[in-house]
Structures are given as structure tokens and as C-alpha cells.
């Protein structure tokens, strides 16, 4: 289902349809992290973003 946004209010009304990524790949660039990739539906050996092992 494609989500169509024109104004910030459109995003707020459809906020429940958005989901967090399972896994985020980032690299340190200077003093800050730069997100390289966001993975949804991750299945692998590393923990997912919402798991505390």
C-alpha cells in the first residue's frame, strides 16, 4: 500500500502505518554515526534493534 504525503499533517495521521527497521547499519563518520542501510524483515545471527540479549 503506497503512502502518499504532501504535508507533515499527512504523515502524522498515517503514523500508525509506519514501522521501525529491524536492523540498522551505520558507520562512524567523524563524531557522528551515518546510517548506511535500514533493513526490514531481518533474519540473521545478530540481534534486532528491539531485542536486548
N, C-alpha and C positions, 0 to 999 in steps of 0.2 A: 504494500500500500504506500504509494508515494505521499510524502508530506509536503504541503505547499505553504511556504511562509512568505509574507510580504512585510509584515510589521512585527516588532517584538511581542506585541499582544497575541499574535497568532501562535508564536512559539510557546507562550505561557499557557494558552488554552489547550495545546496539544502536548504538554509536558509529560503527562502520564504515558504517552505512547513512545517516548524516548527511553533508551536503556543505556546502562553503563557498559563499557567494554569489559570482557573477561580478563584481558591481558594487555598491558601497555608496554611497548618497547621504547626506551628513551636513552639518550646519550648525553653525558655531561658536556656542555659547551660553555667554557668559561666558568662562571659561577652558577649557572642555571642549567636545568635539565631541558633538553629539546626532545619533544615527543616525535619519534620516527614512525611509529605504526600503532594502530589500535586494532586489537583482534577481538572479534565477537565469535561466540561458539567455540572457544578454545578447548582442545583436548590434548593434553601433553603431560610431561613429567613435572613441570614447575607449577607452583601454586597459583591459583587465580587471584585477582585483585581483592576479592571479598573474603578470602579464606585466611585464617590465621592458624598455621600449623606449628 
